[in-house]
Amino acid sequence: MDVYLIAPTPEFGRDTLISDASLNLDERFTLMAAAGIVTVAAFFDPDVNLTLCDELIEDVDFTNPAQIVCISMNVSQARRGIEIAQEFKKMGRTVVMGGAHVSLAPEVFEADADCLVIGEFETSAEEFMRDLRNGALKPRYVGGKADMALSPLPRWDLYRNERVVTGVIQTSRGCPFECHFCDVIQYLGRTQRHKPPEKVIEECQLLYDHGYRNISLSDDNFTVYRKRTRELLEVLAAWNGRDGREPVQFSTQASIDIARDQGIMDLCNEAGVRDIFIGIETNSDEALQESKKRQNLKQDLVKQTQTVVESGIVVSSGMMIGFDSDDLSCFERQFEFGMALPVVTIRVTVLVAPVATPLYATMEAEGRLIQNGNEISFAGTDCWTNIIPKNMTRKQLAEGAIWLVDALFEPDNVIKRFEHVAKLLKPAPEHLRRQSKAKIAGSGVMLKLMRSGAKDPNARRVIDAVNEMTRARPEIAWDLSPILVKYLNTYFAIKRSSMIRSSQLDRVS
């Protein structure tokens, strides 16, 4: 049996305001591996002929002979996923669709799929595989919350690892917070579930053996349960850079409250978890209150971020605009806030209402969801929202978002934030600073980015400035290099998109 398993291009990945888009240089690369399809692939029988496609790094092969086409999607991949499904359906293929957006709004996908997998696949995989073998797939399979201790090893052997910088391990699922714009708790729940530390190490070694020296621990919130976090960090510290292994740079996601736990931050430093994405979002308490992001309320976010960096952790942050309390002054305010943070990589998004979130329900009740075509079923894009804003038009919000991204990523401003980080950052332990001697995953993309950057006058200014910082503090070179890679990717994504912004804005009122 032939099965074609596809991760569609994220819609947000084609926009200017997201940093991990496909690079589209001479060949296609991505900063982050598509862990969903390699995880699903692990449940198929050994005799199934599986082909995986991450559309960020290669085109979907519509000539693939597989009778069974499986499409795994989150919210940002949904529109493209439907397009792919429709093409294969025309050819008479059996189309299976699953993932977060399918689970949250199955009715949106029913017309384009023969089979929907709702919920976490692990809990319905046995029934699905039995029916697949028997040629009797049901229209729907509904799963519950998976026991992550039972997860099989992902099939990284089927994936094009040479075109990716960062491998992915999900060590937990779920988040206890209740941010009303986030669909994580609707899909994965508020009770966090965990993989045992020994299983995490097994996956680390597997990715290491495939050449990865950058690994994302793609948890919704890595540090929520501190006892478990400490246990895992201690195991990672004992593995990373030990027993002849080269050092691995780990990244993850956490809340700003990590700044109040020096012990956790010290362990992160020791384990090589030195790149953490924090949803800082805004310095407006009014906006934080209305979005129920209470963990950020009444905090000195700049000071706390500085504390995290001083403890040896590079911070990437999310910044959001378009809250009901935001008016046209929010763009300048957020720019000043962003420039005060010791953060180079800032992902700017406008507030959107994903299906099944509390925000979606509120906006629907208030009659403030965009009703054009199928837009109501999707979360919009990073340029504009699916919400009718209170204190500005959608076009003003989109224009302000684009201005904010351009301002934050203007070379002089980027250099200032690099200097801020370089001044504060505590270096990694000595055993984690060794340079890799092996050919590693992602080396091609990093080299291409550097070469492209060297040819661009603005990017070259940033590269030269970072090189100077590295010469001044060689002990943090290990940390500055991946920040530079992220910046260059964002810079080229913005530059690529400048030609299409006008046409995008013309569609916004």
C-alpha positions in Angstrom: 0.0 0.0 0.0 1.3 3.5 -1.0 0.5 6.4 1.3 1.4 10.1 0.7 1.6 12.2 3.9 1.7 15.9 3.4 2.3 19.0 5.6 1.0 22.0 3.5 2.7 25.4 3.3 1.5 27.6 6.2 -0.4 30.6 5.0 1.4 32.7 7.5 4.7 31.5 6.2 4.1 33.4 3.0 3.6 36.7 4.8 6.1 39.3 6.0 5.3 39.2 9.6 6.4 35.7 10.5 10.1 34.7 10.9 10.3 31.0 10.1 9.1 31.1 6.5 10.6 29.0 3.7 13.8 30.7 2.6 13.4 30.2 -1.1 17.0 30.9 -2.1 18.5 28.6 -4.7 16.8 25.6 -3.1 14.1 25.5 -0.5 14.9 25.3 3.2 13.1 25.9 6.4 14.2 26.8 9.9 11.9 24.3 11.6 11.1 20.7 10.7 7.5 19.5 10.2 7.2 17.2 13.2 3.6 16.4 12.7 4.0 14.2 9.6 7.0 12.3 11.0 5.0 11.7 14.2 1.9 10.4 12.3 4.2 8.3 10.0 5.4 6.3 13.1 2.0 4.7 13.4 1.8 3.1 10.0 2.6 -0.6 9.5 6.2 -1.4 8.3 4.9 -2.8 5.0 3.2 0.5 4.1 5.2 2.5 1.5 5.2 6.0 3.0 6.3 9.2 1.2 6.5 12.4 3.2 6.2 15.9 1.8 6.9 19.1 3.7 5.7 21.7 1.2 8.0 24.3 2.7 10.9 22.5 1.3 9.5 20.6 -1.7 6.5 20.8 -4.0 3.6 18.5 -3.6 3.9 15.8 -6.2 0.4 15.5 -7.7 1.7 12.6 -9.9 2.4 10.5 -6.8 0.6 7.2 -7.3 -0.5 6.7 -3.7 -4.2 5.9 -3.4 -4.3 7.2 0.2 -3.3 10.9 0.6 -3.1 12.1 4.2 -2.9 15.9 5.0 -1.9 17.1 8.5 -2.8 20.7 9.2 -2.7 23.3 11.9 -4.8 26.5 11.5 -2.2 28.3 9.3 -2.0 25.4 6.9 -5.8 24.9 6.5 -6.5 26.9 3.3 -3.6 25.3 1.4 -4.5 21.9 2.8 -8.0 22.2 1.3 -6.5 23.2 -2.1 -4.3 20.1 -2.0 -7.2 17.9 -1.0 -9.4 19.1 -3.8 -6.7 18.4 -6.4 -6.3 14.8 -5.2 -10.0 14.3 -4.9 -10.4 15.2 -8.6 -8.0 12.3 -9.3 -10.1 9.8 -7.4 -7.7 9.5 -4.5 -8.8 8.8 -0.9 -8.1 11.9 1.1 -7.6 11.8 4.9 -7.4 15.1 6.8 -6.3 15.7 10.4 -4.6 18.1 12.7 -5.5 21.0 15.0 -7.8 22.9 12.6 -9.7 19.7 11.6 -10.2 18.9 15.2 -11.5 22.3 16.1 -13.8 22.8 13.1 -14.4 19.5 11.3 -17.4 20.8 9.4 -15.1 23.1 7.4 -13.3 20.1 5.8 -16.1 17.5 5.4 -16.7 18.3 1.7 -13.1 17.9 0.8 -12.1 14.8 2.7 -13.2 11.1 2.6 -12.0 10.7 6.2 -11.4 13.1 9.1 -9.2 12.4 12.0 -10.3 14.5 15.0 -8.3 14.9 18.2 -4.9 13.4 18.9 -4.1 10.7 16.5 -2.4 8.4 19.0 -5.7 7.5 20.6 -7.5 6.5 17.4 -4.4 5.2 15.4 -5.0 1.5 16.1 -8.6 1.6 14.8 -7.6 3.8 11.8 -4.8 1.4 10.8 -7.0 -1.7 11.1 -9.6 -0.1 8.9 -7.0 1.1 6.4 -5.6 -2.5 6.1 -9.2 -3.7 5.5 -10.0 -1.0 2.9 -12.9 0.2 5.1 -12.0 3.7 6.4 -14.8 5.4 8.3 -15.8 9.0 7.6 -14.5 10.1 11.1 -12.2 8.9 13.8 -12.4 10.8 17.0 -9.6 10.5 19.5 -9.0 11.8 23.0 -5.9 12.9 25.0 -2.9 10.7 24.3 -0.6 9.2 26.9 2.7 10.6 25.7 4.7 7.9 27.4 3.4 5.5 24.7 4.4 7.7 21.7 6.6 5.8 19.2 9.8 7.3 17.8 9.0 9.7 14.9 10.1 8.6 11.4 12.8 11.1 10.8 14.4 8.6 8.4 11.6 9.5 5.9 12.2 13.3 6.1 14.5 15.6 4.2 16.6 16.6 7.2 19.3 18.1 5.0 17.0 21.0 4.2 16.2 21.9 7.8 18.0 23.8 10.5 16.1 22.7 13.6 14.7 19.3 14.6 11.6 19.1 16.8 10.7 17.1 19.9 7.4 17.6 21.7 8.0 16.8 25.3 4.6 17.9 26.6 1.1 18.9 25.4 -1.3 21.4 26.9 -1.1 24.7 28.7 -2.8 25.7 32.0 -3.3 29.4 31.0 -6.4 30.8 29.4 -5.3 33.4 26.8 -8.6 34.0 24.9 -6.9 34.3 21.5 -5.1 30.9 21.8 -6.5 27.6 20.5 -4.0 25.4 22.2 -6.2 24.7 25.2 -9.2 24.0 23.0 -7.2 21.3 21.1 -4.7 19.9 23.7 -6.4 20.9 27.0 -5.3 22.8 30.1 -3.9 19.8 31.9 -0.4 19.3 30.6 0.8 15.8 29.8 4.5 14.8 29.5 6.9 12.4 27.9 9.2 10.6 30.3 12.7 12.1 30.3 14.3 8.9 29.0 12.0 9.0 26.0 12.9 12.6 25.3 16.6 11.7 25.4 15.9 8.8 23.0 14.4 11.3 20.5 17.3 13.7 21.1 19.8 11.0 20.2 17.7 10.1 17.1 17.8 13.7 15.8 21.5 14.0 16.7 22.2 10.9 14.6 20.4 12.5 11.7 22.7 15.5 11.9 20.7 18.0 14.0 22.6 20.3 16.4 19.6 22.5 16.9 16.5 21.0 18.5 13.3 22.7 19.4 11.5 21.4 22.5 8.1 22.4 21.0 6.1 22.5 24.1 3.2 24.9 24.5 4.8 26.0 27.8 8.0 24.2 28.8 8.3 25.5 32.4 4.7 25.3 33.7 5.4 22.3 36.0 8.7 23.2 37.7 9.4 19.8 39.3 9.1 18.0 35.9 11.0 20.8 34.2 13.9 20.4 36.6 14.0 16.7 36.1 14.1 17.0 32.3 16.7 19.7 32.3 18.9 17.7 34.6 18.7 14.7 32.2 19.4 17.0 29.2 22.4 18.5 30.9 23.8 15.1 31.5 23.4 14.2 27.8 24.2 17.4 26.0 27.9 17.7 24.9 28.8 14.6 27.0 30.3 11.2 26.1 31.9 12.5 22.9 28.8 14.1 21.6 29.0 17.6 20.1 26.8 20.3 21.8 23.2 20.8 20.8 21.4 24.1 21.0 17.9 23.6 22.4 15.1 26.1 22.0 11.6 26.1 23.6 8.6 28.2 24.7 7.9 29.5 28.2 6.1 32.3 30.0 7.8 35.4 31.3 7.4 34.1 34.9 10.6 32.0 34.2 12.4 35.2 35.2 11.3 34.6 38.8 12.9 31.1 39.1 16.7 31.5 39.0 17.2 27.8 39.6 15.3 26.9 36.4 17.2 29.5 34.4 20.5 28.1 35.6 19.5 24.6 34.7 18.4 25.8 31.2 21.9 27.3 30.8 23.6 24.1 31.9 21.4 21.9 29.6 21.9 24.1 26.5 18.3 25.4 26.5 19.5 28.9 25.6 16.8 30.1 23.2 13.3 30.6 24.6 10.3 32.1 22.8 8.2 34.2 25.2 4.8 35.6 24.3 5.5 39.1 25.7 2.8 40.5 23.4 2.3 44.0 24.8 3.2 46.4 27.6 -0.5 47.5 27.8 -2.0 46.1 31.0 -5.5 47.0 29.6 -4.8 44.8 26.5 -3.4 42.0 28.7 -6.4 42.1 30.9 -8.9 41.9 28.1 -7.1 39.0 26.5 -6.8 37.2 29.9 -3.0 36.9 29.5 -2.8 37.4 33.3 0.6 35.9 33.7 2.1 39.0 32.1 0.0 41.5 34.1 1.6 44.0 36.5 5.1 42.9 35.5 8.1 44.9 34.5 8.5 43.0 31.2 11.6 44.7 30.1 13.4 44.1 33.4 12.3 40.5 33.6 13.4 39.8 30.0 16.8 41.3 30.9 17.0 38.9 33.9 16.4 36.0 31.6 19.1 37.1 29.2 21.6 37.7 32.0 21.0 34.1 33.1 22.2 32.8 29.8 19.0 32.5 27.8 18.4 34.2 24.4 14.8 35.4 24.2 12.7 35.5 21.1 9.3 37.2 21.6 5.9 37.6 20.3 4.3 41.0 19.9 0.6 41.5 19.2 -1.4 44.5 18.1 -5.1 45.1 17.4 -6.6 44.6 20.9 -9.9 46.5 21.6 -8.0 48.9 23.8 -5.4 49.6 21.0 -5.8 52.8 19.0 -3.5 54.3 16.3 -0.9 55.2 19.0 -0.2 51.5 19.7 2.2 51.1 16.8 4.7 53.7 18.1 4.2 52.5 21.6 4.9 48.9 20.7 8.0 50.0 18.7 9.4 51.8 21.7 8.6 48.7 23.8 10.3 46.4 21.4 13.4 48.6 21.2 13.7 48.5 25.0 13.7 44.7 25.1 17.0 42.7 24.8 15.4 40.7 22.0 16.5 40.6 18.4 13.8 38.3 16.9 10.4 39.8 17.5 7.4 38.1 15.8 4.7 40.7 15.2 1.2 39.6 14.6 -2.2 41.3 14.6 -4.9 39.9 16.9 -7.0 37.2 15.2 -9.8 35.0 16.4 -9.1 31.3 15.6 -12.0 29.0 15.4 -13.2 27.5 18.7 -11.4 30.1 20.9 -13.2 32.2 23.5 -12.2 35.3 21.4 -13.9 33.8 18.4 -17.1 33.2 20.4 -17.0 36.8 21.7 -16.5 38.3 18.3 -19.2 36.2 16.7 -21.7 37.2 19.4 -20.8 40.9 18.8 -21.1 40.5 15.0 -17.4 41.5 14.6 -16.2 38.5 12.5 -15.4 39.1 8.8 -18.1 37.3 6.8 -16.5 37.4 3.4 -16.6 33.9 1.8 -14.9 31.3 4.1 -12.9 33.9 6.0 -15.0 33.3 9.0 -13.6 29.8 9.3 -10.0 30.9 9.3 -7.9 33.0 11.5 -6.8 35.6 8.9 -3.1 36.3 8.2 -0.4 38.2 9.9 -1.1 41.3 7.8 -4.8 41.6 8.6 -7.3 40.2 11.0 -10.6 38.3 10.7 -11.9 40.7 13.4 -13.5 44.2 12.9 -11.3 46.3 15.2 -12.8 48.9 17.6 -10.5 51.9 17.3 -9.2 51.7 13.7 -10.0 50.1 10.4 -8.6 46.7 9.3 -6.5 48.6 6.7 -5.1 50.9 9.3 -4.2 47.9 11.5 -2.5 46.1 8.6 -0.6 49.3 7.6 0.5 49.8 11.2 1.6 46.2 11.5 3.7 46.5 8.3 5.2 49.8 9.5 6.1 48.2 12.9 7.8 45.2 11.4 9.8 47.5 9.0 10.8 49.7 11.9 11.9 46.9 14.2 13.9 45.2 11.5 15.6 48.4 10.1 19.3 47.5 10.3 20.3 50.2 12.8 17.5 49.1 15.2 18.4 45.4 14.8 22.1 46.2 15.6 21.0 48.1 18.7 19.1 45.1 20.0 22.0 42.8 19.1 24.3 45.0 21.1 21.8 44.9 24.0 21.8 41.1 24.0 25.6 40.8 23.6 26.1 43.1 26.5 23.9 41.1 28.9 24.2 37.5 27.8 25.8 35.0 30.2 27.9 32.5 28.2 27.2 28.8 28.0 29.2 26.4 30.0 32.5 25.6 28.4 31.6 22.1 27.2 28.7 23.5 25.2 30.8 26.0 23.2 32.7 23.6 21.0 32.3 24.1 17.3 30.8 21.2 15.3 33.2 19.3 13.1 30.6 17.2 11.4 28.3 18.0 8.5 25.1 18.9 10.3 21.5 19.4 9.4 20.8 23.0 8.2 24.4 23.8 7.4 23.5 24.4 3.8 20.8 26.9 4.6 22.9 28.8 7.1 25.7 29.1 4.6 23.3 30.3 1.8 21.8 32.9 4.2 25.2 34.2 5.1 26.3 34.4 1.4 23.0 36.2 0.5 23.3 38.5 3.4 26.9 39.4 2.4 25.6 40.6 -1.0 22.9 42.8 0.5 24.1 46.2 1.8 21.6 46.4 4.7 22.0 42.8 5.8 25.8 43.1 5.5 25.8 45.9 8.0 24.1 43.6 10.5 26.5 40.7 9.8 29.5 43.0 10.2 28.2 44.3 13.4 27.6 40.9 14.8 31.0 39.7 13.7 32.5 42.6 15.7 30.4 41.6 18.8 31.7 38.1 18.4 35.3 39.2 18.3 34.7 41.3 21.4 33.0 38.3 23.2 34.0 35.1 21.5 32.4 33.1 24.4 28.9 34.0 23.1 29.6 33.3 19.4 27.7 30.0 19.8 24.6 32.0 20.7 24.8 34.9 18.3 25.1 32.8 15.2 21.6 31.3 15.4 20.1 34.7 16.2 21.8 36.1 13.1 20.3 33.2 11.0 16.8 34.0 12.3 17.3 37.7 11.6 18.5 37.1 8.0 15.6 34.8 7.3 13.2 37.5 8.6 14.9 40.2 6.6 14.7 38.3 3.4 11.1 37.3 4.1 10.2 41.0 4.5 12.2 41.9 1.4 10.5 39.2 -0.7 7.1 40.3 0.4 7.4 44.0 -0.2 6.3 43.6 -3.8 2.9 42.0 -2.8 2.0 44.2 0.2 0.2 46.8 -1.9 -2.1 44.2 -3.5 -2.8 42.7 -0.1 -3.7 46.1 1.4 -6.0 46.9 -1.4 -8.2 44.0 -0.2 -8.5 45.4 3.3 -11.0 48.0 4.4 
